[in-house]
């Protein structure tokens, strides 16, 4: 835990958490969001460290150093309607 805080301090970027209300009508919708966020998580420069997609709650949460606008754009790229979003 101590190393993580040192690493975050060193990089100059703090980890953020965002929550989005996204219109998802089926598992295909949630899978599309899973795909773009998995791709971002697998790319260290993208700044996504973790995420959850809850189809039944129409909710996507994302943690990482990525900006709100970047995460919003990644989700929007799927063509799914983002009803709202907030920083937690």
Biopython code that builds the backbone (N, CA, C, O; Angstrom):
import numpy as np
from Bio.PDB.StructureBuilder import StructureBuilder

atoms = [
    (1, "UNK", "N", (0.833, -1.187, 0.000)),
    (1, "UNK", "CA", (0.000, 0.000, 0.000)),
    (1, "UNK", "C", (0.878, 1.251, 0.000)),
    (1, "UNK", "O", (0.597, 2.214, -0.714)),
    (2, "UNK", "N", (1.906, 1.233, 0.777)),
    (2, "UNK", "CA", (2.806, 2.370, 0.835)),
    (2, "UNK", "C", (3.489, 2.604, -0.507)),
    (2, "UNK", "O", (3.649, 3.752, -0.922)),
    (3, "UNK", "N", (3.891, 1.543, -1.187)),
    (3, "UNK", "CA", (4.519, 1.682, -2.493)),
    (3, "UNK", "C", (3.566, 2.282, -3.513)),
    (3, "UNK", "O", (3.983, 3.068, -4.363)),
    (4, "UNK", "N", (2.304, 1.923, -3.438)),
    (4, "UNK", "CA", (1.328, 2.464, -4.381)),
    (4, "UNK", "C", (1.210, 3.977, -4.229)),
    (4, "UNK", "O", (1.185, 4.704, -5.222)),
    (5, "UNK", "N", (1.138, 4.450, -2.987)),
    (5, "UNK", "CA", (1.013, 5.885, -2.799)),
    (5, "UNK", "C", (2.270, 6.615, -3.252)),
    (5, "UNK", "O", (2.183, 7.728, -3.769)),
    (6, "UNK", "N", (3.435, 6.005, -3.065)),
    (6, "UNK", "CA", (4.664, 6.607, -3.564)),
    (6, "UNK", "C", (4.658, 6.652, -5.085)),
    (6, "UNK", "O", (5.057, 7.653, -5.680)),
    (7, "UNK", "N", (4.211, 5.578, -5.711)),
    (7, "UNK", "CA", (4.153, 5.518, -7.161)),
    (7, "UNK", "C", (3.208, 6.577, -7.711)),
    (7, "UNK", "O", (3.532, 7.244, -8.694)),
    (8, "UNK", "N", (2.051, 6.736, -7.092)),
    (8, "UNK", "CA", (1.086, 7.735, -7.529)),
    (8, "UNK", "C", (1.662, 9.132, -7.341)),
    (8, "UNK", "O", (1.509, 9.995, -8.206)),
    (9, "UNK", "N", (2.319, 9.351, -6.218)),
    (9, "UNK", "CA", (2.914, 10.653, -5.954)),
    (9, "UNK", "C", (4.006, 10.955, -6.960)),
    (9, "UNK", "O", (4.105, 12.077, -7.456)),
    (10, "UNK", "N", (4.816, 9.974, -7.259)),
    (10, "UNK", "CA", (5.917, 10.150, -8.195)),
    (10, "UNK", "C", (5.417, 10.492, -9.592)),
    (10, "UNK", "O", (5.977, 11.364, -10.257)),
    (11, "UNK", "N", (4.366, 9.809, -10.041)),
    (11, "UNK", "CA", (3.852, 10.027, -11.390)),
    (11, "UNK", "C", (3.120, 11.365, -11.497)),
    (11, "UNK", "O", (2.906, 11.870, -12.600)),
    (12, "UNK", "N", (2.740, 11.936, -10.363)),
    (12, "UNK", "CA", (2.044, 13.202, -10.388)),
    (12, "UNK", "C", (0.571, 13.060, -10.738)),
    (12, "UNK", "O", (-0.129, 14.061, -10.894)),
    (13, "UNK", "N", (0.093, 11.823, -10.863)),
    (13, "UNK", "CA", (-1.298, 11.598, -11.212)),
    (13, "UNK", "C", (-1.975, 10.817, -10.097)),
    (13, "UNK", "O", (-1.490, 9.767, -9.675)),
    (14, "UNK", "N", (-3.097, 11.337, -9.627)),
    (14, "UNK", "CA", (-3.841, 10.609, -8.613)),
    (14, "UNK", "C", (-4.901, 9.757, -9.295)),
    (14, "UNK", "O", (-5.339, 10.055, -10.406)),
    (15, "UNK", "N", (-5.301, 8.697, -8.614)),
    (15, "UNK", "CA", (-6.316, 7.825, -9.172)),
    (15, "UNK", "C", (-7.698, 8.413, -8.921)),
    (15, "UNK", "O", (-8.006, 8.864, -7.818)),
    (16, "UNK", "N", (-8.515, 8.402, -9.949)),
    (16, "UNK", "CA", (-9.877, 8.918, -9.892)),
    (16, "UNK", "C", (-10.858, 7.766, -9.996)),
    (16, "UNK", "O", (-10.497, 6.665, -10.411)),
    (17, "UNK", "N", (-12.098, 8.024, -9.618)),
    (17, "UNK", "CA", (-13.165, 7.056, -9.809)),
    (17, "UNK", "C", (-14.364, 7.789, -10.392)),
    (17, "UNK", "O", (-14.788, 8.827, -9.884)),
    (18, "UNK", "N", (-14.900, 7.226, -11.471)),
    (18, "UNK", "CA", (-16.037, 7.821, -12.163)),
    (18, "UNK", "C", (-17.173, 6.823, -12.223)),
    (18, "UNK", "O", (-16.951, 5.613, -12.279)),
    (19, "UNK", "N", (-18.410, 7.343, -12.210)),
    (19, "UNK", "CA", (-19.588, 6.496, -12.365)),
    (19, "UNK", "C", (-20.446, 7.086, -13.473)),
    (19, "UNK", "O", (-20.742, 8.281, -13.485)),
    (20, "UNK", "N", (-20.841, 6.220, -14.407)),
    (20, "UNK", "CA", (-21.666, 6.631, -15.536)),
    (20, "UNK", "C", (-22.951, 5.827, -15.559)),
    (20, "UNK", "O", (-22.948, 4.620, -15.314)),
    (21, "UNK", "N", (-24.053, 6.508, -15.858)),
    (21, "UNK", "CA", (-25.336, 5.862, -16.091)),
    (21, "UNK", "C", (-25.435, 5.731, -17.608)),
    (21, "UNK", "O", (-25.579, 6.731, -18.311)),
    (22, "UNK", "N", (-25.357, 4.485, -18.119)),
    (22, "UNK", "CA", (-25.313, 4.240, -19.558)),
    (22, "UNK", "C", (-26.503, 3.381, -19.964)),
    (22, "UNK", "O", (-26.793, 2.369, -19.325)),
    (23, "UNK", "N", (-27.183, 3.783, -21.018)),
    (23, "UNK", "CA", (-28.331, 3.013, -21.511)),
    (23, "UNK", "C", (-27.818, 1.735, -22.172)),
    (23, "UNK", "O", (-27.204, 1.771, -23.238)),
    (24, "UNK", "N", (-28.085, 0.607, -21.515)),
    (24, "UNK", "CA", (-27.690, -0.704, -22.022)),
    (24, "UNK", "C", (-28.931, -1.588, -21.995)),
    (24, "UNK", "O", (-29.533, -1.780, -20.938)),
    (25, "UNK", "N", (-29.317, -2.125, -23.144)),
    (25, "UNK", "CA", (-30.541, -2.910, -23.228)),
    (25, "UNK", "C", (-30.304, -4.408, -23.270)),
    (25, "UNK", "O", (-31.244, -5.188, -23.116)),
    (26, "UNK", "N", (-29.057, -4.821, -23.476)),
    (26, "UNK", "CA", (-28.778, -6.260, -23.594)),
    (26, "UNK", "C", (-27.318, -6.539, -23.264)),
    (26, "UNK", "O", (-26.527, -5.621, -23.049)),
    (27, "UNK", "N", (-26.977, -7.816, -23.227)),
    (27, "UNK", "CA", (-25.591, -8.189, -22.924)),
    (27, "UNK", "C", (-24.643, -7.733, -24.027)),
    (27, "UNK", "O", (-23.458, -7.523, -23.770)),
    (28, "UNK", "N", (-25.139, -7.579, -25.237)),
    (28, "UNK", "CA", (-24.295, -7.049, -26.317)),
    (28, "UNK", "C", (-23.842, -5.633, -26.016)),
    (28, "UNK", "O", (-22.706, -5.260, -26.310)),
    (29, "UNK", "N", (-24.734, -4.845, -25.430)),
    (29, "UNK", "CA", (-24.398, -3.468, -25.048)),
    (29, "UNK", "C", (-23.304, -3.454, -23.973)),
    (29, "UNK", "O", (-22.305, -2.745, -24.096)),
    (30, "UNK", "N", (-23.510, -4.243, -22.929)),
    (30, "UNK", "CA", (-22.523, -4.263, -21.844)),
    (30, "UNK", "C", (-21.206, -4.872, -22.331)),
    (30, "UNK", "O", (-20.136, -4.457, -21.885)),
    (31, "UNK", "N", (-21.267, -5.847, -23.237)),
    (31, "UNK", "CA", (-20.036, -6.433, -23.777)),
    (31, "UNK", "C", (-19.244, -5.430, -24.598)),
    (31, "UNK", "O", (-18.014, -5.455, -24.582)),
    (32, "UNK", "N", (-19.928, -4.547, -25.317)),
    (32, "UNK", "CA", (-19.234, -3.520, -26.098)),
    (32, "UNK", "C", (-18.446, -2.591, -25.171)),
    (32, "UNK", "O", (-17.304, -2.236, -25.460)),
    (33, "UNK", "N", (-19.062, -2.208, -24.070)),
    (33, "UNK", "CA", (-18.377, -1.348, -23.098)),
    (33, "UNK", "C", (-17.236, -2.109, -22.435)),
    (33, "UNK", "O", (-16.152, -1.560, -22.239)),
    (34, "UNK", "N", (-17.478, -3.378, -22.088)),
    (34, "UNK", "CA", (-16.406, -4.215, -21.529)),
    (34, "UNK", "C", (-15.203, -4.274, -22.460)),
    (34, "UNK", "O", (-14.060, -4.191, -22.012)),
    (35, "UNK", "N", (-15.460, -4.416, -23.753)),
    (35, "UNK", "CA", (-14.353, -4.516, -24.721)),
    (35, "UNK", "C", (-13.494, -3.256, -24.740)),
    (35, "UNK", "O", (-12.269, -3.344, -24.668)),
    (36, "UNK", "N", (-14.130, -2.069, -24.837)),
    (36, "UNK", "CA", (-13.325, -0.845, -24.920)),
    (36, "UNK", "C", (-12.592, -0.566, -23.614)),
    (36, "UNK", "O", (-11.467, -0.067, -23.631)),
    (37, "UNK", "N", (-13.221, -0.885, -22.477)),
    (37, "UNK", "CA", (-12.549, -0.638, -21.198)),
    (37, "UNK", "C", (-11.466, -1.681, -20.917)),
    (37, "UNK", "O", (-10.454, -1.360, -20.294)),
    (38, "UNK", "N", (-11.660, -2.909, -21.362)),
    (38, "UNK", "CA", (-10.603, -3.918, -21.226)),
    (38, "UNK", "C", (-9.397, -3.518, -22.053)),
    (38, "UNK", "O", (-8.259, -3.651, -21.604)),
    (39, "UNK", "N", (-9.641, -3.029, -23.256)),
    (39, "UNK", "CA", (-8.544, -2.565, -24.114)),
    (39, "UNK", "C", (-7.783, -1.427, -23.426)),
    (39, "UNK", "O", (-6.553, -1.384, -23.456)),
    (40, "UNK", "N", (-8.526, -0.510, -22.808)),
    (40, "UNK", "CA", (-7.886, 0.600, -22.092)),
    (40, "UNK", "C", (-7.111, 0.104, -20.879)),
    (40, "UNK", "O", (-6.017, 0.591, -20.595)),
    (41, "UNK", "N", (-7.677, -0.867, -20.162)),
    (41, "UNK", "CA", (-7.008, -1.412, -18.972)),
    (41, "UNK", "C", (-5.716, -2.134, -19.355)),
    (41, "UNK", "O", (-4.733, -2.086, -18.615)),
    (42, "UNK", "N", (-5.719, -2.796, -20.496)),
    (42, "UNK", "CA", (-4.544, -3.528, -20.955)),
    (42, "UNK", "C", (-3.445, -2.618, -21.499)),
    (42, "UNK", "O", (-2.314, -3.063, -21.694)),
    (43, "UNK", "N", (-3.767, -1.351, -21.746)),
    (43, "UNK", "CA", (-2.800, -0.368, -22.248)),
    (43, "UNK", "C", (-2.388, 0.533, -21.083)),
    (43, "UNK", "O", (-3.162, 1.394, -20.663)),
    (44, "UNK", "N", (-1.168, 0.339, -20.556)),
    (44, "UNK", "CA", (-0.750, 1.125, -19.377)),
    (44, "UNK", "C", (-0.834, 2.640, -19.579)),
    (44, "UNK", "O", (-1.018, 3.377, -18.611)),
    (45, "UNK", "N", (-0.704, 3.106, -20.800)),
    (45, "UNK", "CA", (-0.752, 4.551, -21.032)),
    (45, "UNK", "C", (-2.175, 5.104, -21.050)),
    (45, "UNK", "O", (-2.359, 6.321, -21.059)),
    (46, "UNK", "N", (-3.190, 4.224, -21.055)),
    (46, "UNK", "CA", (-4.582, 4.677, -21.106)),
    (46, "UNK", "C", (-5.094, 5.171, -19.754)),
    (46, "UNK", "O", (-6.029, 5.970, -19.703)),
    (47, "UNK", "N", (-4.494, 4.705, -18.668)),
    (47, "UNK", "CA", (-4.867, 5.206, -17.347)),
    (47, "UNK", "C", (-6.099, 4.580, -16.725)),
    (47, "UNK", "O", (-6.696, 5.174, -15.828)),
    (48, "UNK", "N", (-6.500, 3.396, -17.173)),
    (48, "UNK", "CA", (-7.641, 2.697, -16.567)),
    (48, "UNK", "C", (-7.098, 1.516, -15.775)),
    (48, "UNK", "O", (-6.489, 0.613, -16.348)),
    (49, "UNK", "N", (-7.314, 1.517, -14.457)),
    (49, "UNK", "CA", (-6.787, 0.436, -13.624)),
    (49, "UNK", "C", (-7.839, -0.614, -13.281)),
    (49, "UNK", "O", (-7.497, -1.770, -13.027)),
    (50, "UNK", "N", (-9.121, -0.225, -13.270)),
    (50, "UNK", "CA", (-10.188, -1.170, -12.946)),
    (50, "UNK", "C", (-11.520, -0.596, -13.417)),
    (50, "UNK", "O", (-11.671, 0.616, -13.568)),
    (51, "UNK", "N", (-12.482, -1.486, -13.647)),
    (51, "UNK", "CA", (-13.807, -1.033, -14.041)),
    (51, "UNK", "C", (-14.824, -2.132, -13.770)),
    (51, "UNK", "O", (-14.480, -3.309, -13.664)),
    (52, "UNK", "N", (-16.097, -1.719, -13.659)),
    (52, "UNK", "CA", (-17.207, -2.669, -13.568)),
    (52, "UNK", "C", (-18.319, -2.169, -14.476)),
    (52, "UNK", "O", (-18.548, -0.967, -14.606)),
    (53, "UNK", "N", (-19.000, -3.113, -15.096)),
    (53, "UNK", "CA", (-20.151, -2.809, -15.939)),
    (53, "UNK", "C", (-21.316, -3.618, -15.395)),
    (53, "UNK", "O", (-21.269, -4.848, -15.366)),
    (54, "UNK", "N", (-22.366, -2.923, -14.963)),
    (54, "UNK", "CA", (-23.546, -3.579, -14.393)),
    (54, "UNK", "C", (-24.741, -3.315, -15.300)),
    (54, "UNK", "O", (-25.357, -2.250, -15.250)),
    (55, "UNK", "N", (-25.054, -4.302, -16.127)),
    (55, "UNK", "CA", (-26.162, -4.178, -17.066)),
    (55, "UNK", "C", (-27.486, -3.929, -16.345)),
    (55, "UNK", "O", (-28.258, -3.060, -16.747)),
    (56, "UNK", "N", (-27.747, -4.686, -15.288)),
    (56, "UNK", "CA", (-29.030, -4.567, -14.577)),
    (56, "UNK", "C", (-29.225, -3.209, -13.910)),
    (56, "UNK", "O", (-30.358, -2.774, -13.703)),
    (57, "UNK", "N", (-28.126, -2.539, -13.574)),
    (57, "UNK", "CA", (-28.214, -1.218, -12.933)),
    (57, "UNK", "C", (-27.916, -0.085, -13.911)),
    (57, "UNK", "O", (-27.971, 1.090, -13.549)),
    (58, "UNK", "N", (-27.596, -0.454, -15.172)),
    (58, "UNK", "CA", (-27.260, 0.555, -16.190)),
    (58, "UNK", "C", (-26.089, 1.425, -15.716)),
    (58, "UNK", "O", (-26.090, 2.638, -15.922)),
    (59, "UNK", "N", (-25.093, 0.800, -15.083)),
    (59, "UNK", "CA", (-24.018, 1.548, -14.425)),
    (59, "UNK", "C", (-22.640, 1.046, -14.839)),
    (59, "UNK", "O", (-22.394, -0.156, -14.932)),
    (60, "UNK", "N", (-21.751, 2.005, -15.083)),
    (60, "UNK", "CA", (-20.352, 1.700, -15.389)),
    (60, "UNK", "C", (-19.509, 2.520, -14.420)),
    (60, "UNK", "O", (-19.661, 3.739, -14.341)),
    (61, "UNK", "N", (-18.617, 1.853, -13.680)),
    (61, "UNK", "CA", (-17.677, 2.562, -12.817)),
    (61, "UNK", "C", (-16.271, 2.297, -13.327)),
    (61, "UNK", "O", (-15.949, 1.185, -13.746)),
    (62, "UNK", "N", (-15.446, 3.320, -13.288)),
    (62, "UNK", "CA", (-14.082, 3.227, -13.803)),
    (62, "UNK", "C", (-13.137, 3.879, -12.804)),
    (62, "UNK", "O", (-13.406, 4.965, -12.292)),
    (63, "UNK", "N", (-12.024, 3.199, -12.533)),
    (63, "UNK", "CA", (-10.972, 3.742, -11.676)),
    (63, "UNK", "C", (-9.709, 3.879, -12.499)),
    (63, "UNK", "O", (-9.436, 3.066, -13.381)),
    (64, "UNK", "N", (-8.933, 4.925, -12.200)),
    (64, "UNK", "CA", (-7.650, 5.085, -12.867)),
    (64, "UNK", "C", (-7.216, 6.534, -12.910)),
    (64, "UNK", "O", (-7.844, 7.411, -12.317)),
    (65, "UNK", "N", (-6.136, 6.763, -13.618)),
    (65, "UNK", "CA", (-5.579, 8.106, -13.749)),
    (65, "UNK", "C", (-6.095, 8.817, -14.991)),
    (65, "UNK", "O", (-5.787, 9.989, -15.205)),
    (66, "UNK", "N", (-6.874, 8.125, -15.810)),
    (66, "UNK", "CA", (-7.447, 8.739, -17.010)),
    (66, "UNK", "C", (-8.382, 9.878, -16.616)),
    (66, "UNK", "O", (-8.995, 9.857, -15.549)),
    (67, "UNK", "N", (-8.481, 10.867, -17.495)),
    (67, "UNK", "CA", (-9.385, 11.982, -17.220)),
    (67, "UNK", "C", (-10.831, 11.557, -17.436)),
    (67, "UNK", "O", (-11.114, 10.582, -18.133)),
    (68, "UNK", "N", (-11.726, 12.298, -16.832)),
    (68, "UNK", "CA", (-13.161, 12.054, -17.004)),
    (68, "UNK", "C", (-13.519, 12.082, -18.491)),
    (68, "UNK", "O", (-14.230, 11.204, -18.981)),
    (69, "UNK", "N", (-13.023, 13.091, -19.199)),
    (69, "UNK", "CA", (-13.341, 13.250, -20.622)),
    (69, "UNK", "C", (-12.851, 12.071, -21.453)),
    (69, "UNK", "O", (-13.524, 11.652, -22.394)),
    (70, "UNK", "N", (-11.685, 11.536, -21.112)),
    (70, "UNK", "CA", (-11.146, 10.392, -21.846)),
    (70, "UNK", "C", (-12.013, 9.152, -21.631)),
    (70, "UNK", "O", (-12.322, 8.436, -22.584)),
    (71, "UNK", "N", (-12.403, 8.900, -20.389)),
    (71, "UNK", "CA", (-13.242, 7.739, -20.090)),
    (71, "UNK", "C", (-14.605, 7.915, -20.751)),
    (71, "UNK", "O", (-15.142, 6.970, -21.329)),
    (72, "UNK", "N", (-15.162, 9.114, -20.668)),
    (72, "UNK", "CA", (-16.443, 9.401, -21.312)),
    (72, "UNK", "C", (-16.363, 9.105, -22.812)),
    (72, "UNK", "O", (-17.255, 8.466, -23.370)),
    (73, "UNK", "N", (-15.296, 9.569, -23.458)),
    (73, "UNK", "CA", (-15.127, 9.359, -24.903)),
    (73, "UNK", "C", (-15.007, 7.879, -25.244)),
    (73, "UNK", "O", (-15.539, 7.437, -26.263)),
    (74, "UNK", "N", (-14.319, 7.108, -24.413)),
    (74, "UNK", "CA", (-14.174, 5.666, -24.667)),
    (74, "UNK", "C", (-15.533, 4.967, -24.606)),
    (74, "UNK", "O", (-15.840, 4.117, -25.442)),
    (75, "UNK", "N", (-16.336, 5.330, -23.618)),
    (75, "UNK", "CA", (-17.658, 4.717, -23.498)),
    (75, "UNK", "C", (-18.546, 5.180, -24.657)),
    (75, "UNK", "O", (-19.260, 4.373, -25.251)),
    (76, "UNK", "N", (-18.503, 6.470, -24.977)),
    (76, "UNK", "CA", (-19.322, 7.023, -26.060)),
    (76, "UNK", "C", (-18.968, 6.384, -27.407)),
    (76, "UNK", "O", (-19.824, 6.264, -28.284)),
    (77, "UNK", "N", (-17.721, 5.980, -27.564)),
    (77, "UNK", "CA", (-17.267, 5.357, -28.803)),
    (77, "UNK", "C", (-18.049, 4.079, -29.122)),
    (77, "UNK", "O", (-18.102, 3.660, -30.279)),
    (78, "UNK", "N", (-18.648, 3.465, -28.119)),
    (78, "UNK", "CA", (-19.431, 2.247, -28.332)),
    (78, "UNK", "C", (-20.785, 2.548, -28.961)),
    (78, "UNK", "O", (-21.467, 1.641, -29.439)),
    (79, "UNK", "N", (-21.174, 3.819, -28.963)),
    (79, "UNK", "CA", (-22.472, 4.199, -29.493)),
    (79, "UNK", "C", (-23.594, 4.135, -28.465)),
    (79, "UNK", "O", (-24.748, 4.424, -28.779)),
    (80, "UNK", "N", (-23.255, 3.758, -27.247)),
    (80, "UNK", "CA", (-24.263, 3.684, -26.181)),
    (80, "UNK", "C", (-24.506, 5.078, -25.613)),
    (80, "UNK", "O", (-23.582, 5.884, -25.505)),
    (81, "UNK", "N", (-25.754, 5.352, -25.254)),
    (81, "UNK", "CA", (-26.124, 6.660, -24.735)),
    (81, "UNK", "C", (-25.696, 6.782, -23.271)),
    (81, "UNK", "O", (-26.057, 5.955, -22.434)),
    (82, "UNK", "N", (-24.924, 7.821, -22.982)),
    (82, "UNK", "CA", (-24.524, 8.092, -21.595)),
    (82, "UNK", "C", (-25.538, 9.089, -21.032)),
    (82, "UNK", "O", (-25.606, 10.240, -21.462)),
    (83, "UNK", "N", (-26.316, 8.624, -20.072)),
    (83, "UNK", "CA", (-27.367, 9.441, -19.471)),
    (83, "UNK", "C", (-26.762, 10.486, -18.539)),
    (83, "UNK", "O", (-27.153, 11.653, -18.561)),
    (84, "UNK", "N", (-25.798, 10.051, -17.717)),
    (84, "UNK", "CA", (-25.132, 10.959, -16.784)),
    (84, "UNK", "C", (-23.798, 10.374, -16.369)),
    (84, "UNK", "O", (-23.525, 9.193, -16.582)),
    (85, "UNK", "N", (-22.975, 11.214, -15.778)),
    (85, "UNK", "CA", (-21.684, 10.765, -15.267)),
    (85, "UNK", "C", (-21.257, 11.662, -14.127)),
    (85, "UNK", "O", (-21.634, 12.832, -14.051)),
    (86, "UNK", "N", (-20.452, 11.082, -13.233)),
    (86, "UNK", "CA", (-19.979, 11.870, -12.101)),
    (86, "UNK", "C", (-18.632, 11.348, -11.616)),
    (86, "UNK", "O", (-18.277, 10.189, -11.827)),
    (87, "UNK", "N", (-17.908, 12.225, -10.971)),
    (87, "UNK", "CA", (-16.665, 11.849, -10.313)),
    (87, "UNK", "C", (-16.998, 11.507, -8.882)),
    (87, "UNK", "O", (-17.672, 12.275, -8.194)),
    (88, "UNK", "N", (-16.524, 10.343, -8.424)),
    (88, "UNK", "CA", (-16.804, 9.909, -7.050)),
    (88, "UNK", "C", (-15.688, 10.315, -6.116)),
    (88, "UNK", "O", (-15.752, 10.033, -4.920)),
]
sb = StructureBuilder()
sb.init_structure("model")
sb.init_model(0)
sb.init_chain("A")
sb.init_seg("    ")
for serial, (resi, resn, name, xyz) in enumerate(atoms, 1):
    if name == "N":
        sb.init_residue(resn, " ", resi, " ")
    sb.init_atom(name, np.array(xyz, "f"), 0.0, 1.0, " ", f" {name:<3s}", serial, name[0])
structure = sb.get_structure()
